[in-house]
Amino acid sequence: MITAIVDREGQDIRLISISGHSGYAESGKDIICATVSALIYTAANALEDICGYDNEGFFRVTGEDTDEVNASIALPDQGDKDTKTRAQVIMRTLELGLISVASSYNGNGKRFIEIINSKTPEV
């Protein structure tokens, strides 16, 4: 199962960490793992392109040559208010993508992805 951890500081998402293999299909043919990978890589690229963050400073990936890839985005505390707001939109979009994958594929007694500490923040 893929485990996604969403860590908040107040209402702001500070970290999203993803680990494991969904088990939906064999490695290399698993559409859930491919989707989750696409989501986190897209978020990292957006943080670099839109916010100007250096992805070597906040994006970590390990195990790319194994069946279980671990990836995390630890959002840097840098930039002006607008940059930080855009970064939060990107992180929340990543979180919503993960929630969507979980709600689409988990069910009928099967769990392929678990999201920990993911909730809509109080406003």
Biopython code that builds the backbone (N, CA, C, O; Angstrom):
import numpy as np
from Bio.PDB.StructureBuilder import StructureBuilder

atoms = [
    (1, "MET", "N", (0.835, -1.167, 0.000)),
    (1, "MET", "CA", (0.000, 0.000, 0.000)),
    (1, "MET", "C", (0.891, 1.244, 0.000)),
    (1, "MET", "O", (1.956, 1.268, 0.616)),
    (2, "ILE", "N", (0.430, 2.264, -0.699)),
    (2, "ILE", "CA", (1.108, 3.559, -0.665)),
    (2, "ILE", "C", (0.621, 4.300, 0.570)),
    (2, "ILE", "O", (-0.576, 4.330, 0.857)),
    (3, "THR", "N", (1.548, 4.891, 1.291)),
    (3, "THR", "CA", (1.210, 5.745, 2.422)),
    (3, "THR", "C", (1.620, 7.165, 2.076)),
    (3, "THR", "O", (2.770, 7.424, 1.720)),
    (4, "ALA", "N", (0.676, 8.075, 2.182)),
    (4, "ALA", "CA", (0.941, 9.493, 1.953)),
    (4, "ALA", "C", (0.721, 10.224, 3.274)),
    (4, "ALA", "O", (-0.351, 10.136, 3.872)),
    (5, "ILE", "N", (1.734, 10.936, 3.715)),
    (5, "ILE", "CA", (1.643, 11.703, 4.951)),
    (5, "ILE", "C", (1.593, 13.181, 4.584)),
    (5, "ILE", "O", (2.464, 13.692, 3.879)),
    (6, "VAL", "N", (0.565, 13.852, 5.073)),
    (6, "VAL", "CA", (0.414, 15.288, 4.863)),
    (6, "VAL", "C", (0.604, 15.948, 6.224)),
    (6, "VAL", "O", (-0.184, 15.737, 7.146)),
    (7, "ASP", "N", (1.659, 16.750, 6.335)),
    (7, "ASP", "CA", (2.006, 17.389, 7.602)),
    (7, "ASP", "C", (1.735, 18.880, 7.492)),
    (7, "ASP", "O", (2.209, 19.549, 6.574)),
    (8, "ARG", "N", (0.965, 19.387, 8.446)),
    (8, "ARG", "CA", (0.600, 20.795, 8.445)),
    (8, "ARG", "C", (1.214, 21.528, 9.625)),
    (8, "ARG", "O", (1.476, 20.955, 10.683)),
    (9, "GLU", "N", (1.432, 22.805, 9.404)),
    (9, "GLU", "CA", (1.770, 23.741, 10.466)),
    (9, "GLU", "C", (0.665, 24.781, 10.435)),
    (9, "GLU", "O", (0.650, 25.657, 9.570)),
    (10, "GLY", "N", (-0.258, 24.682, 11.378)),
    (10, "GLY", "CA", (-1.461, 25.502, 11.300)),
    (10, "GLY", "C", (-2.270, 25.044, 10.100)),
    (10, "GLY", "O", (-2.556, 23.855, 9.954)),
    (11, "GLN", "N", (-2.636, 25.979, 9.246)),
    (11, "GLN", "CA", (-3.387, 25.630, 8.041)),
    (11, "GLN", "C", (-2.480, 25.299, 6.859)),
    (11, "GLN", "O", (-2.942, 24.738, 5.866)),
    (12, "ASP", "N", (-1.209, 25.634, 6.955)),
    (12, "ASP", "CA", (-0.294, 25.450, 5.837)),
    (12, "ASP", "C", (0.258, 24.031, 5.779)),
    (12, "ASP", "O", (0.632, 23.459, 6.803)),
    (13, "ILE", "N", (0.306, 23.472, 4.581)),
    (13, "ILE", "CA", (0.934, 22.181, 4.367)),
    (13, "ILE", "C", (2.433, 22.418, 4.297)),
    (13, "ILE", "O", (2.901, 23.204, 3.473)),
    (14, "ARG", "N", (3.179, 21.753, 5.143)),
    (14, "ARG", "CA", (4.640, 21.903, 5.183)),
    (14, "ARG", "C", (5.345, 20.749, 4.471)),
    (14, "ARG", "O", (6.426, 20.932, 3.912)),
    (15, "LEU", "N", (4.735, 19.560, 4.492)),
    (15, "LEU", "CA", (5.391, 18.375, 3.957)),
    (15, "LEU", "C", (4.356, 17.399, 3.429)),
    (15, "LEU", "O", (3.321, 17.175, 4.057)),
    (16, "ILE", "N", (4.641, 16.822, 2.272)),
    (16, "ILE", "CA", (3.893, 15.668, 1.797)),
    (16, "ILE", "C", (4.925, 14.605, 1.464)),
    (16, "ILE", "O", (5.828, 14.820, 0.655)),
    (17, "SER", "N", (4.771, 13.450, 2.107)),
    (17, "SER", "CA", (5.705, 12.342, 1.942)),
    (17, "SER", "C", (4.933, 11.122, 1.456)),
    (17, "SER", "O", (3.871, 10.799, 1.989)),
    (18, "ILE", "N", (5.464, 10.450, 0.451)),
    (18, "ILE", "CA", (4.795, 9.302, -0.142)),
    (18, "ILE", "C", (5.768, 8.121, -0.148)),
    (18, "ILE", "O", (6.931, 8.264, -0.526)),
    (19, "SER", "N", (5.276, 6.952, 0.277)),
    (19, "SER", "CA", (6.138, 5.771, 0.272)),
    (19, "SER", "C", (5.319, 4.522, -0.017)),
    (19, "SER", "O", (4.111, 4.477, 0.219)),
    (20, "GLY", "N", (5.997, 3.525, -0.525)),
    (20, "GLY", "CA", (5.380, 2.228, -0.732)),
    (20, "GLY", "C", (5.002, 1.944, -2.173)),
    (20, "GLY", "O", (5.298, 2.717, -3.084)),
    (21, "HIS", "N", (4.345, 0.819, -2.347)),
    (21, "HIS", "CA", (3.844, 0.358, -3.651)),
    (21, "HIS", "C", (2.388, -0.013, -3.445)),
    (21, "HIS", "O", (2.057, -0.693, -2.474)),
    (22, "SER", "N", (1.520, 0.417, -4.334)),
    (22, "SER", "CA", (0.089, 0.215, -4.125)),
    (22, "SER", "C", (-0.324, -1.253, -4.130)),
    (22, "SER", "O", (-1.255, -1.639, -3.424)),
    (23, "GLY", "N", (0.362, -2.069, -4.917)),
    (23, "GLY", "CA", (-0.031, -3.468, -5.022)),
    (23, "GLY", "C", (-1.186, -3.685, -5.981)),
    (23, "GLY", "O", (-1.716, -4.793, -6.057)),
    (24, "TYR", "N", (-1.586, -2.671, -6.706)),
    (24, "TYR", "CA", (-2.677, -2.792, -7.676)),
    (24, "TYR", "C", (-2.262, -3.705, -8.838)),
    (24, "TYR", "O", (-3.060, -4.497, -9.338)),
    (25, "ALA", "N", (-1.007, -3.576, -9.249)),
    (25, "ALA", "CA", (-0.455, -4.404, -10.329)),
    (25, "ALA", "C", (1.042, -4.529, -10.092)),
    (25, "ALA", "O", (1.586, -3.892, -9.190)),
    (26, "GLU", "N", (1.700, -5.334, -10.887)),
    (26, "GLU", "CA", (3.136, -5.500, -10.727)),
    (26, "GLU", "C", (3.852, -4.189, -11.038)),
    (26, "GLU", "O", (3.341, -3.333, -11.760)),
    (27, "SER", "N", (5.035, -4.062, -10.479)),
    (27, "SER", "CA", (5.843, -2.868, -10.679)),
    (27, "SER", "C", (6.049, -2.634, -12.171)),
    (27, "SER", "O", (6.352, -3.562, -12.921)),
    (28, "GLY", "N", (5.884, -1.398, -12.587)),
    (28, "GLY", "CA", (6.024, -1.039, -13.990)),
    (28, "GLY", "C", (4.706, -1.053, -14.745)),
    (28, "GLY", "O", (4.619, -0.519, -15.851)),
    (29, "LYS", "N", (3.673, -1.661, -14.157)),
    (29, "LYS", "CA", (2.355, -1.722, -14.789)),
    (29, "LYS", "C", (1.254, -1.226, -13.856)),
    (29, "LYS", "O", (0.067, -1.388, -14.137)),
    (30, "ASP", "N", (1.658, -0.631, -12.760)),
    (30, "ASP", "CA", (0.720, -0.222, -11.718)),
    (30, "ASP", "C", (0.243, 1.205, -11.981)),
    (30, "ASP", "O", (1.008, 2.159, -11.841)),
    (31, "ILE", "N", (-1.026, 1.343, -12.362)),
    (31, "ILE", "CA", (-1.544, 2.681, -12.713)),
    (31, "ILE", "C", (-1.685, 3.591, -11.498)),
    (31, "ILE", "O", (-1.619, 4.813, -11.636)),
    (32, "ILE", "N", (-1.875, 3.030, -10.333)),
    (32, "ILE", "CA", (-1.982, 3.864, -9.132)),
    (32, "ILE", "C", (-0.611, 4.455, -8.797)),
    (32, "ILE", "O", (-0.494, 5.651, -8.528)),
    (33, "CYS", "N", (0.416, 3.620, -8.814)),
    (33, "CYS", "CA", (1.772, 4.129, -8.552)),
    (33, "CYS", "C", (2.178, 5.168, -9.595)),
    (33, "CYS", "O", (2.791, 6.182, -9.261)),
    (34, "ALA", "N", (1.836, 4.915, -10.855)),
    (34, "ALA", "CA", (2.163, 5.869, -11.919)),
    (34, "ALA", "C", (1.443, 7.201, -11.703)),
    (34, "ALA", "O", (2.025, 8.265, -11.913)),
    (35, "THR", "N", (0.201, 7.140, -11.290)),
    (35, "THR", "CA", (-0.568, 8.362, -11.050)),
    (35, "THR", "C", (0.005, 9.157, -9.887)),
    (35, "THR", "O", (0.168, 10.374, -9.976)),
    (36, "VAL", "N", (0.305, 8.471, -8.808)),
    (36, "VAL", "CA", (0.868, 9.141, -7.635)),
    (36, "VAL", "C", (2.232, 9.756, -7.974)),
    (36, "VAL", "O", (2.534, 10.872, -7.550)),
    (37, "SER", "N", (3.043, 9.034, -8.728)),
    (37, "SER", "CA", (4.337, 9.578, -9.160)),
    (37, "SER", "C", (4.144, 10.828, -10.011)),
    (37, "SER", "O", (4.829, 11.832, -9.814)),
    (38, "ALA", "N", (3.217, 10.766, -10.950)),
    (38, "ALA", "CA", (2.951, 11.931, -11.803)),
    (38, "ALA", "C", (2.493, 13.120, -10.975)),
    (38, "ALA", "O", (2.889, 14.252, -11.250)),
    (39, "LEU", "N", (1.664, 12.880, -9.966)),
    (39, "LEU", "CA", (1.184, 13.973, -9.119)),
    (39, "LEU", "C", (2.329, 14.649, -8.370)),
    (39, "LEU", "O", (2.425, 15.876, -8.371)),
    (40, "ILE", "N", (3.194, 13.866, -7.732)),
    (40, "ILE", "CA", (4.236, 14.487, -6.917)),
    (40, "ILE", "C", (5.306, 15.151, -7.784)),
    (40, "ILE", "O", (5.825, 16.207, -7.423)),
    (41, "TYR", "N", (5.640, 14.542, -8.921)),
    (41, "TYR", "CA", (6.613, 15.174, -9.817)),
    (41, "TYR", "C", (6.054, 16.466, -10.416)),
    (41, "TYR", "O", (6.784, 17.445, -10.566)),
    (42, "THR", "N", (4.774, 16.473, -10.756)),
    (42, "THR", "CA", (4.149, 17.686, -11.288)),
    (42, "THR", "C", (4.147, 18.790, -10.242)),
    (42, "THR", "O", (4.424, 19.946, -10.561)),
    (43, "ALA", "N", (3.837, 18.447, -8.999)),
    (43, "ALA", "CA", (3.855, 19.440, -7.926)),
    (43, "ALA", "C", (5.264, 20.003, -7.733)),
    (43, "ALA", "O", (5.434, 21.213, -7.587)),
    (44, "ALA", "N", (6.262, 19.138, -7.732)),
    (44, "ALA", "CA", (7.651, 19.599, -7.571)),
    (44, "ALA", "C", (8.048, 20.522, -8.722)),
    (44, "ALA", "O", (8.676, 21.557, -8.502)),
    (45, "ASN", "N", (7.685, 20.151, -9.937)),
    (45, "ASN", "CA", (7.999, 20.995, -11.090)),
    (45, "ASN", "C", (7.272, 22.328, -11.022)),
    (45, "ASN", "O", (7.839, 23.357, -11.389)),
    (46, "ALA", "N", (6.030, 22.327, -10.559)),
    (46, "ALA", "CA", (5.268, 23.572, -10.424)),
    (46, "ALA", "C", (5.879, 24.476, -9.357)),
    (46, "ALA", "O", (5.952, 25.691, -9.544)),
    (47, "LEU", "N", (6.315, 23.898, -8.245)),
    (47, "LEU", "CA", (6.955, 24.702, -7.200)),
    (47, "LEU", "C", (8.236, 25.341, -7.716)),
    (47, "LEU", "O", (8.570, 26.468, -7.348)),
    (48, "GLU", "N", (8.943, 24.624, -8.563)),
    (48, "GLU", "CA", (10.170, 25.175, -9.143)),
    (48, "GLU", "C", (9.843, 26.250, -10.181)),
    (48, "GLU", "O", (10.431, 27.332, -10.158)),
    (49, "ASP", "N", (8.911, 25.958, -11.089)),
    (49, "ASP", "CA", (8.606, 26.867, -12.185)),
    (49, "ASP", "C", (7.792, 28.084, -11.742)),
    (49, "ASP", "O", (8.109, 29.210, -12.125)),
    (50, "ILE", "N", (6.771, 27.874, -10.958)),
    (50, "ILE", "CA", (5.851, 28.958, -10.580)),
    (50, "ILE", "C", (6.351, 29.748, -9.381)),
    (50, "ILE", "O", (6.194, 30.968, -9.325)),
    (51, "CYS", "N", (6.958, 29.045, -8.413)),
    (51, "CYS", "CA", (7.395, 29.713, -7.182)),
    (51, "CYS", "C", (8.885, 30.052, -7.178)),
    (51, "CYS", "O", (9.345, 30.822, -6.335)),
    (52, "GLY", "N", (9.628, 29.485, -8.105)),
    (52, "GLY", "CA", (11.059, 29.755, -8.171)),
    (52, "GLY", "C", (11.887, 29.004, -7.150)),
    (52, "GLY", "O", (13.041, 29.359, -6.911)),
    (53, "TYR", "N", (11.317, 27.962, -6.536)),
    (53, "TYR", "CA", (12.055, 27.174, -5.566)),
    (53, "TYR", "C", (13.022, 26.232, -6.295)),
    (53, "TYR", "O", (12.725, 25.762, -7.393)),
    (54, "ASP", "N", (14.154, 25.966, -5.692)),
    (54, "ASP", "CA", (15.136, 25.034, -6.237)),
    (54, "ASP", "C", (14.746, 23.635, -5.771)),
    (54, "ASP", "O", (14.821, 23.335, -4.579)),
    (55, "ASN", "N", (14.327, 22.770, -6.709)),
    (55, "ASN", "CA", (13.798, 21.471, -6.284)),
    (55, "ASN", "C", (14.842, 20.584, -5.614)),
    (55, "ASN", "O", (14.475, 19.622, -4.938)),
    (56, "GLU", "N", (16.111, 20.873, -5.776)),
    (56, "GLU", "CA", (17.113, 20.090, -5.050)),
    (56, "GLU", "C", (17.087, 20.404, -3.565)),
    (56, "GLU", "O", (17.619, 19.642, -2.758)),
    (57, "GLY", "N", (16.473, 21.518, -3.200)),
    (57, "GLY", "CA", (16.378, 21.894, -1.804)),
    (57, "GLY", "C", (15.153, 21.361, -1.095)),
    (57, "GLY", "O", (15.145, 21.287, 0.133)),
    (58, "PHE", "N", (14.103, 20.981, -1.836)),
    (58, "PHE", "CA", (12.858, 20.566, -1.177)),
    (58, "PHE", "C", (12.320, 19.214, -1.635)),
    (58, "PHE", "O", (11.449, 18.655, -0.968)),
    (59, "PHE", "N", (12.800, 18.675, -2.736)),
    (59, "PHE", "CA", (12.237, 17.452, -3.310)),
    (59, "PHE", "C", (13.223, 16.310, -3.160)),
    (59, "PHE", "O", (14.370, 16.411, -3.597)),
    (60, "ARG", "N", (12.779, 15.221, -2.542)),
    (60, "ARG", "CA", (13.626, 14.051, -2.328)),
    (60, "ARG", "C", (12.944, 12.811, -2.903)),
    (60, "ARG", "O", (11.750, 12.596, -2.698)),
    (61, "VAL", "N", (13.707, 12.010, -3.615)),
    (61, "VAL", "CA", (13.214, 10.743, -4.141)),
    (61, "VAL", "C", (14.274, 9.688, -3.867)),
    (61, "VAL", "O", (15.454, 9.897, -4.147)),
    (62, "THR", "N", (13.851, 8.557, -3.319)),
    (62, "THR", "CA", (14.754, 7.434, -3.110)),
    (62, "THR", "C", (14.086, 6.164, -3.618)),
    (62, "THR", "O", (12.862, 6.091, -3.719)),
    (63, "GLY", "N", (14.897, 5.176, -3.934)),
    (63, "GLY", "CA", (14.376, 3.881, -4.335)),
    (63, "GLY", "C", (13.860, 3.814, -5.756)),
    (63, "GLY", "O", (13.044, 2.948, -6.072)),
    (64, "GLU", "N", (14.316, 4.708, -6.624)),
    (64, "GLU", "CA", (13.805, 4.714, -7.998)),
    (64, "GLU", "C", (14.109, 3.415, -8.743)),
    (64, "GLU", "O", (13.425, 3.085, -9.711)),
    (65, "ASP", "N", (15.107, 2.690, -8.311)),
    (65, "ASP", "CA", (15.451, 1.432, -8.968)),
    (65, "ASP", "C", (14.849, 0.226, -8.252)),
    (65, "ASP", "O", (15.242, -0.910, -8.517)),
    (66, "THR", "N", (13.909, 0.461, -7.359)),
    (66, "THR", "CA", (13.273, -0.629, -6.614)),
    (66, "THR", "C", (11.773, -0.605, -6.869)),
    (66, "THR", "O", (11.271, 0.246, -7.604)),
    (67, "ASP", "N", (11.065, -1.545, -6.256)),
    (67, "ASP", "CA", (9.613, -1.598, -6.387)),
    (67, "ASP", "C", (8.918, -0.529, -5.554)),
    (67, "ASP", "O", (7.769, -0.184, -5.829)),
    (68, "GLU", "N", (9.595, -0.003, -4.543)),
    (68, "GLU", "CA", (8.977, 0.976, -3.659)),
    (68, "GLU", "C", (9.746, 2.284, -3.691)),
    (68, "GLU", "O", (10.854, 2.390, -3.167)),
    (69, "VAL", "N", (9.135, 3.272, -4.315)),
    (69, "VAL", "CA", (9.739, 4.596, -4.402)),
    (69, "VAL", "C", (9.234, 5.431, -3.237)),
    (69, "VAL", "O", (8.049, 5.395, -2.905)),
    (70, "ASN", "N", (10.125, 6.169, -2.628)),
    (70, "ASN", "CA", (9.769, 7.107, -1.569)),
    (70, "ASN", "C", (10.050, 8.507, -2.090)),
    (70, "ASN", "O", (11.129, 8.767, -2.622)),
    (71, "ALA", "N", (9.095, 9.403, -1.944)),
    (71, "ALA", "CA", (9.268, 10.775, -2.418)),
    (71, "ALA", "C", (8.663, 11.726, -1.405)),
    (71, "ALA", "O", (7.665, 11.410, -0.757)),
    (72, "SER", "N", (9.271, 12.888, -1.275)),
    (72, "SER", "CA", (8.718, 13.884, -0.359)),
    (72, "SER", "C", (8.999, 15.289, -0.862)),
    (72, "SER", "O", (10.010, 15.562, -1.509)),
    (73, "ILE", "N", (8.070, 16.159, -0.539)),
    (73, "ILE", "CA", (8.237, 17.585, -0.765)),
    (73, "ILE", "C", (8.160, 18.239, 0.604)),
    (73, "ILE", "O", (7.119, 18.206, 1.260)),
    (74, "ALA", "N", (9.265, 18.831, 1.030)),
    (74, "ALA", "CA", (9.313, 19.604, 2.266)),
    (74, "ALA", "C", (9.367, 21.065, 1.836)),
    (74, "ALA", "O", (10.415, 21.556, 1.417)),
    (75, "LEU", "N", (8.261, 21.741, 1.939)),
    (75, "LEU", "CA", (8.130, 23.090, 1.411)),
    (75, "LEU", "C", (9.071, 24.055, 2.127)),
    (75, "LEU", "O", (9.042, 24.162, 3.353)),
    (76, "PRO", "N", (9.904, 24.757, 1.360)),
    (76, "PRO", "CA", (10.804, 25.725, 1.991)),
    (76, "PRO", "C", (10.028, 26.949, 2.469)),
    (76, "PRO", "O", (9.017, 27.323, 1.875)),
    (77, "ASP", "N", (10.498, 27.556, 3.524)),
    (77, "ASP", "CA", (9.877, 28.783, 4.038)),
    (77, "ASP", "C", (10.619, 29.970, 3.434)),
    (77, "ASP", "O", (11.433, 30.622, 4.087)),
    (78, "GLN", "N", (10.312, 30.226, 2.171)),
    (78, "GLN", "CA", (10.989, 31.323, 1.496)),
    (78, "GLN", "C", (10.035, 31.979, 0.503)),
    (78, "GLN", "O", (9.030, 31.398, 0.096)),
    (79, "GLY", "N", (10.377, 33.190, 0.132)),
    (79, "GLY", "CA", (9.561, 33.922, -0.826)),
    (79, "GLY", "C", (8.613, 34.889, -0.144)),
    (79, "GLY", "O", (8.409, 34.851, 1.069)),
    (80, "ASP", "N", (8.045, 35.752, -0.962)),
    (80, "ASP", "CA", (7.090, 36.727, -0.437)),
    (80, "ASP", "C", (5.724, 36.066, -0.215)),
    (80, "ASP", "O", (5.553, 34.875, -0.473)),
    (81, "LYS", "N", (4.765, 36.849, 0.263)),
    (81, "LYS", "CA", (3.447, 36.311, 0.604)),
    (81, "LYS", "C", (2.771, 35.673, -0.609)),
    (81, "LYS", "O", (2.172, 34.604, -0.487)),
    (82, "ASP", "N", (2.860, 36.316, -1.785)),
    (82, "ASP", "CA", (2.241, 35.756, -2.985)),
    (82, "ASP", "C", (2.870, 34.423, -3.376)),
    (82, "ASP", "O", (2.162, 33.495, -3.767)),
    (83, "THR", "N", (4.185, 34.323, -3.275)),
    (83, "THR", "CA", (4.879, 33.072, -3.594)),
    (83, "THR", "C", (4.445, 31.970, -2.644)),
    (83, "THR", "O", (4.184, 30.846, -3.073)),
    (84, "LYS", "N", (4.365, 32.281, -1.355)),
    (84, "LYS", "CA", (3.949, 31.282, -0.371)),
    (84, "LYS", "C", (2.496, 30.858, -0.597)),
    (84, "LYS", "O", (2.150, 29.693, -0.399)),
    (85, "THR", "N", (1.650, 31.798, -1.009)),
    (85, "THR", "CA", (0.257, 31.464, -1.309)),
    (85, "THR", "C", (0.179, 30.522, -2.505)),
    (85, "THR", "O", (-0.564, 29.540, -2.473)),
    (86, "ARG", "N", (0.940, 30.811, -3.559)),
    (86, "ARG", "CA", (0.969, 29.923, -4.730)),
    (86, "ARG", "C", (1.490, 28.540, -4.343)),
    (86, "ARG", "O", (0.969, 27.526, -4.808)),
    (87, "ALA", "N", (2.506, 28.495, -3.502)),
    (87, "ALA", "CA", (3.055, 27.211, -3.057)),
    (87, "ALA", "C", (2.002, 26.400, -2.309)),
    (87, "ALA", "O", (1.913, 25.185, -2.487)),
    (88, "GLN", "N", (1.211, 27.060, -1.481)),
    (88, "GLN", "CA", (0.151, 26.352, -0.758)),
    (88, "GLN", "C", (-0.918, 25.824, -1.702)),
    (88, "GLN", "O", (-1.452, 24.736, -1.485)),
    (89, "VAL", "N", (-1.235, 26.576, -2.738)),
    (89, "VAL", "CA", (-2.204, 26.102, -3.730)),
    (89, "VAL", "C", (-1.676, 24.836, -4.405)),
    (89, "VAL", "O", (-2.427, 23.884, -4.614)),
    (90, "ILE", "N", (-0.410, 24.823, -4.739)),
    (90, "ILE", "CA", (0.201, 23.648, -5.372)),
    (90, "ILE", "C", (0.183, 22.453, -4.423)),
    (90, "ILE", "O", (-0.150, 21.342, -4.834)),
    (91, "MET", "N", (0.537, 22.673, -3.165)),
    (91, "MET", "CA", (0.550, 21.573, -2.191)),
    (91, "MET", "C", (-0.864, 21.051, -1.944)),
    (91, "MET", "O", (-1.068, 19.841, -1.846)),
    (92, "ARG", "N", (-1.827, 21.941, -1.845)),
    (92, "ARG", "CA", (-3.220, 21.517, -1.631)),
    (92, "ARG", "C", (-3.730, 20.756, -2.859)),
    (92, "ARG", "O", (-4.489, 19.796, -2.725)),
    (93, "THR", "N", (-3.316, 21.183, -4.044)),
    (93, "THR", "CA", (-3.705, 20.479, -5.264)),
    (93, "THR", "C", (-3.134, 19.067, -5.276)),
    (93, "THR", "O", (-3.824, 18.121, -5.659)),
    (94, "LEU", "N", (-1.877, 18.917, -4.858)),
    (94, "LEU", "CA", (-1.280, 17.587, -4.731)),
    (94, "LEU", "C", (-2.085, 16.748, -3.742)),
    (94, "LEU", "O", (-2.399, 15.590, -4.018)),
    (95, "GLU", "N", (-2.412, 17.322, -2.613)),
    (95, "GLU", "CA", (-3.194, 16.594, -1.612)),
    (95, "GLU", "C", (-4.545, 16.164, -2.183)),
    (95, "GLU", "O", (-4.963, 15.022, -1.991)),
    (96, "LEU", "N", (-5.230, 17.071, -2.882)),
    (96, "LEU", "CA", (-6.534, 16.731, -3.467)),
    (96, "LEU", "C", (-6.404, 15.633, -4.522)),
    (96, "LEU", "O", (-7.282, 14.777, -4.636)),
    (97, "GLY", "N", (-5.314, 15.652, -5.292)),
    (97, "GLY", "CA", (-5.076, 14.587, -6.257)),
    (97, "GLY", "C", (-4.929, 13.239, -5.578)),
    (97, "GLY", "O", (-5.478, 12.240, -6.043)),
    (98, "LEU", "N", (-4.186, 13.209, -4.472)),
    (98, "LEU", "CA", (-4.015, 11.968, -3.716)),
    (98, "LEU", "C", (-5.344, 11.484, -3.140)),
    (98, "LEU", "O", (-5.648, 10.291, -3.173)),
    (99, "ILE", "N", (-6.125, 12.414, -2.618)),
    (99, "ILE", "CA", (-7.444, 12.063, -2.078)),
    (99, "ILE", "C", (-8.327, 11.487, -3.186)),
    (99, "ILE", "O", (-9.051, 10.516, -2.964)),
    (100, "SER", "N", (-8.268, 12.075, -4.360)),
    (100, "SER", "CA", (-9.061, 11.605, -5.493)),
    (100, "SER", "C", (-8.662, 10.186, -5.908)),
    (100, "SER", "O", (-9.523, 9.347, -6.175)),
    (101, "VAL", "N", (-7.357, 9.925, -5.959)),
    (101, "VAL", "CA", (-6.890, 8.575, -6.306)),
    (101, "VAL", "C", (-7.390, 7.575, -5.264)),
    (101, "VAL", "O", (-7.883, 6.502, -5.611)),
    (102, "ALA", "N", (-7.261, 7.932, -3.995)),
    (102, "ALA", "CA", (-7.708, 7.034, -2.924)),
    (102, "ALA", "C", (-9.207, 6.762, -3.030)),
    (102, "ALA", "O", (-9.637, 5.617, -2.894)),
    (103, "SER", "N", (-9.998, 7.793, -3.269)),
    (103, "SER", "CA", (-11.444, 7.583, -3.328)),
    (103, "SER", "C", (-11.862, 6.821, -4.582)),
    (103, "SER", "O", (-12.902, 6.162, -4.587)),
    (104, "SER", "N", (-11.068, 6.903, -5.638)),
    (104, "SER", "CA", (-11.392, 6.186, -6.877)),
    (104, "SER", "C", (-11.034, 4.706, -6.814)),
    (104, "SER", "O", (-11.742, 3.882, -7.393)),
    (105, "TYR", "N", (-9.958, 4.349, -6.129)),
    (105, "TYR", "CA", (-9.458, 2.976, -6.176)),
    (105, "TYR", "C", (-9.642, 2.181, -4.893)),
    (105, "TYR", "O", (-9.767, 0.958, -4.951)),
    (106, "ASN", "N", (-9.661, 2.836, -3.735)),
    (106, "ASN", "CA", (-9.897, 2.097, -2.497)),
    (106, "ASN", "C", (-11.363, 1.697, -2.448)),
    (106, "ASN", "O", (-12.237, 2.459, -2.860)),
    (107, "GLY", "N", (-11.616, 0.542, -1.960)),
    (107, "GLY", "CA", (-13.004, 0.093, -1.819)),
    (107, "GLY", "C", (-13.108, -1.403, -2.023)),
    (107, "GLY", "O", (-12.143, -2.067, -2.401)),
    (108, "ASN", "N", (-14.292, -1.919, -1.766)),
    (108, "ASN", "CA", (-14.541, -3.360, -1.885)),
    (108, "ASN", "C", (-13.517, -4.171, -1.099)),
    (108, "ASN", "O", (-13.069, -5.228, -1.543)),
    (109, "GLY", "N", (-13.158, -3.659, 0.072)),
    (109, "GLY", "CA", (-12.223, -4.361, 0.939)),
    (109, "GLY", "C", (-10.765, -4.211, 0.553)),
    (109, "GLY", "O", (-9.896, -4.822, 1.174)),
    (110, "LYS", "N", (-10.482, -3.406, -0.467)),
    (110, "LYS", "CA", (-9.104, -3.211, -0.902)),
    (110, "LYS", "C", (-8.660, -1.788, -0.621)),
    (110, "LYS", "O", (-9.406, -0.832, -0.832)),
    (111, "ARG", "N", (-7.408, -1.667, -0.131)),
    (111, "ARG", "CA", (-6.828, -0.344, 0.120)),
    (111, "ARG", "C", (-5.484, -0.290, -0.583)),
    (111, "ARG", "O", (-4.569, -1.053, -0.273)),
    (112, "PHE", "N", (-5.385, 0.620, -1.528)),
    (112, "PHE", "CA", (-4.160, 0.775, -2.298)),
    (112, "PHE", "C", (-3.357, 1.989, -1.863)),
    (112, "PHE", "O", (-2.141, 2.046, -2.049)),
    (113, "ILE", "N", (-4.054, 2.963, -1.280)),
    (113, "ILE", "CA", (-3.394, 4.177, -0.826)),
    (113, "ILE", "C", (-4.068, 4.655, 0.453)),
    (113, "ILE", "O", (-5.294, 4.662, 0.568)),
    (114, "GLU", "N", (-3.238, 5.052, 1.407)),
    (114, "GLU", "CA", (-3.725, 5.595, 2.672)),
    (114, "GLU", "C", (-3.144, 6.998, 2.831)),
    (114, "GLU", "O", (-1.953, 7.219, 2.610)),
    (115, "ILE", "N", (-3.994, 7.930, 3.214)),
    (115, "ILE", "CA", (-3.554, 9.305, 3.431)),
    (115, "ILE", "C", (-3.695, 9.594, 4.920)),
    (115, "ILE", "O", (-4.780, 9.484, 5.491)),
    (116, "ILE", "N", (-2.583, 9.963, 5.531)),
    (116, "ILE", "CA", (-2.548, 10.191, 6.981)),
    (116, "ILE", "C", (-2.521, 11.688, 7.248)),
    (116, "ILE", "O", (-1.783, 12.437, 6.607)),
    (117, "ASN", "N", (-3.343, 12.112, 8.212)),
    (117, "ASN", "CA", (-3.441, 13.513, 8.641)),
    (117, "ASN", "C", (-3.880, 14.440, 7.520)),
    (117, "ASN", "O", (-3.494, 15.609, 7.484)),
    (118, "SER", "N", (-4.676, 13.927, 6.620)),
    (118, "SER", "CA", (-5.185, 14.739, 5.530)),
    (118, "SER", "C", (-6.609, 15.144, 5.847)),
    (118, "SER", "O", (-7.489, 14.295, 5.994)),
    (119, "LYS", "N", (-6.831, 16.430, 5.952)),
    (119, "LYS", "CA", (-8.171, 16.938, 6.199)),
    (119, "LYS", "C", (-8.230, 18.374, 5.703)),
    (119, "LYS", "O", (-7.205, 19.037, 5.545)),
    (120, "THR", "N", (-9.425, 18.831, 5.466)),
    (120, "THR", "CA", (-9.584, 20.224, 5.084)),
    (120, "THR", "C", (-9.334, 21.065, 6.312)),
    (120, "THR", "O", (-9.993, 20.871, 7.334)),
    (121, "PRO", "N", (-8.390, 22.006, 6.240)),
    (121, "PRO", "CA", (-8.078, 22.811, 7.420)),
    (121, "PRO", "C", (-9.242, 23.705, 7.833)),
    (121, "PRO", "O", (-10.028, 24.161, 7.002)),
    (122, "GLU", "N", (-9.327, 23.941, 9.126)),
    (122, "GLU", "CA", (-10.351, 24.856, 9.655)),
    (122, "GLU", "C", (-10.040, 26.278, 9.178)),
    (122, "GLU", "O", (-8.885, 26.702, 9.169)),
    (123, "VAL", "N", (-11.063, 26.989, 8.794)),
    (123, "VAL", "CA", (-10.876, 28.377, 8.346)),
    (123, "VAL", "C", (-11.461, 29.334, 9.356)),
    (123, "VAL", "O", (-11.404, 30.548, 9.161)),
]
sb = StructureBuilder()
sb.init_structure("model")
sb.init_model(0)
sb.init_chain("A")
sb.init_seg("    ")
for serial, (resi, resn, name, xyz) in enumerate(atoms, 1):
    if name == "N":
        sb.init_residue(resn, " ", resi, " ")
    sb.init_atom(name, np.array(xyz, "f"), 0.0, 1.0, " ", f" {name:<3s}", serial, name[0])
structure = sb.get_structure()
